[in-house]
């Protein structure tokens, strides 16, 4: 299911492989393809608290980003909050300029579509 929502369709990128050991101290590695080009993204899970919180590193070079996602039940819905901590303002500015942060909304829209389809 991860393949169906994580990669924004507008990017024209395909998730070729996913290896993940989703537990505190575990690691992940995603390989994306675009035409003849492949790119790997990897990191470590710093905290995994089932049903409420997951924290991981994005170990892409020297500017390591830490992502925290929390889940909070609100009646029959779940509030999902995602927070990225950048090592510097320059690293954040570079991520914003690259457009990588502009896809988050699309990614979560795709997750909503998958969840609605699965619930039906």
C-alpha positions as CSV (number, residue, x, y, z in Angstrom):
1,X,0.0,0.0,0.0
2,X,2.9,2.3,0.7
3,X,3.7,2.4,-3.1
4,X,0.2,3.6,-3.8
5,X,0.5,6.8,-1.8
6,X,4.0,7.8,-0.8
7,X,5.3,9.0,-4.2
8,X,3.4,12.0,-5.6
9,X,2.0,11.1,-9.0
10,X,2.9,14.5,-10.4
11,X,6.6,13.8,-9.9
12,X,6.8,11.1,-12.5
13,X,8.9,9.0,-10.2
14,X,8.5,5.3,-9.4
15,X,9.2,3.6,-6.1
16,X,11.3,0.7,-7.3
17,X,12.0,-0.9,-3.9
18,X,11.4,-0.5,-0.2
19,X,13.3,-2.1,2.6
20,X,12.2,-1.1,6.1
21,X,12.7,-2.5,9.6
22,X,10.1,-0.2,11.3
23,X,11.2,-0.3,14.9
24,X,13.3,1.9,17.1
25,X,16.8,1.5,15.8
26,X,15.7,-0.1,12.6
27,X,16.6,1.3,9.2
28,X,14.9,2.0,5.8
29,X,16.0,2.3,2.2
30,X,13.8,3.5,-0.7
31,X,15.0,3.4,-4.3
32,X,13.2,5.6,-6.8
33,X,13.4,5.5,-10.5
34,X,12.9,8.3,-13.1
35,X,13.7,7.2,-16.6
36,X,17.2,5.7,-16.6
37,X,18.1,7.3,-13.2
38,X,17.8,5.7,-9.8
39,X,18.1,7.4,-6.5
40,X,18.2,5.9,-3.0
41,X,16.9,7.5,0.2
42,X,17.7,6.0,3.5
43,X,17.7,6.6,7.2
44,X,17.1,5.2,10.7
45,X,14.0,5.0,12.9
46,X,14.7,6.9,16.1
47,X,11.4,6.2,17.8
48,X,8.5,4.0,16.9
49,X,5.5,4.1,19.2
50,X,2.7,2.1,17.6
51,X,-0.5,4.1,16.8
52,X,0.9,7.4,18.1
53,X,4.4,8.5,16.9
54,X,7.2,7.7,14.5
55,X,10.5,9.6,14.2
56,X,13.1,8.9,11.5
57,X,16.2,10.4,10.0
58,X,16.6,11.3,6.4
59,X,20.3,10.5,5.9
60,X,20.9,12.2,2.6
61,X,24.3,13.8,2.9
62,X,25.6,16.1,5.6
63,X,22.2,17.9,6.1
64,X,20.4,15.2,8.1
65,X,16.7,15.9,8.5
66,X,14.7,14.4,11.3
67,X,11.0,13.8,10.5
68,X,8.4,13.3,13.3
69,X,4.9,12.1,12.6
70,X,2.2,11.9,15.3
71,X,-1.3,10.4,15.1
72,X,-4.0,11.5,17.4
73,X,-7.5,10.0,17.5
74,X,-10.2,12.7,17.2
75,X,-13.6,10.9,17.3
76,X,-13.9,8.8,14.2
77,X,-10.9,10.5,12.5
78,X,-7.2,10.6,13.1
79,X,-5.2,13.9,13.1
80,X,-1.8,13.2,11.4
81,X,0.9,15.9,12.0
82,X,4.3,15.7,10.2
83,X,7.2,17.9,11.3
84,X,10.7,18.1,9.6
85,X,13.6,19.4,11.6
86,X,16.4,20.7,9.4
87,X,20.0,21.2,10.7
88,X,20.1,24.8,9.5
89,X,18.0,27.5,7.8
90,X,20.1,27.1,4.7
91,X,19.2,23.4,4.5
92,X,15.5,24.2,4.9
93,X,15.8,27.0,2.2
94,X,17.4,24.5,-0.2
95,X,14.7,21.9,0.4
96,X,12.0,24.5,-0.2
97,X,13.8,25.8,-3.4
98,X,14.1,22.3,-4.8
99,X,10.3,21.8,-4.6
100,X,10.6,18.6,-2.5
101,X,8.3,20.1,0.2
102,X,5.6,21.1,-2.3
103,X,4.6,17.5,-2.8
104,X,3.6,16.7,0.8
105,X,0.0,17.8,0.3
106,X,-0.3,15.6,-2.8
107,X,1.2,12.7,-0.9
108,X,-1.4,12.9,1.9
109,X,-4.2,13.4,-0.6
110,X,-3.1,10.1,-2.2
111,X,-3.1,8.4,1.3
112,X,-6.6,9.6,1.8
113,X,-7.7,8.1,-1.5
114,X,-6.1,4.8,-0.6
115,X,-7.7,4.7,2.8
116,X,-11.1,5.6,1.4
117,X,-10.8,2.9,-1.3
118,X,-9.7,0.3,1.3
119,X,-12.6,1.2,3.6
120,X,-15.2,0.9,0.8
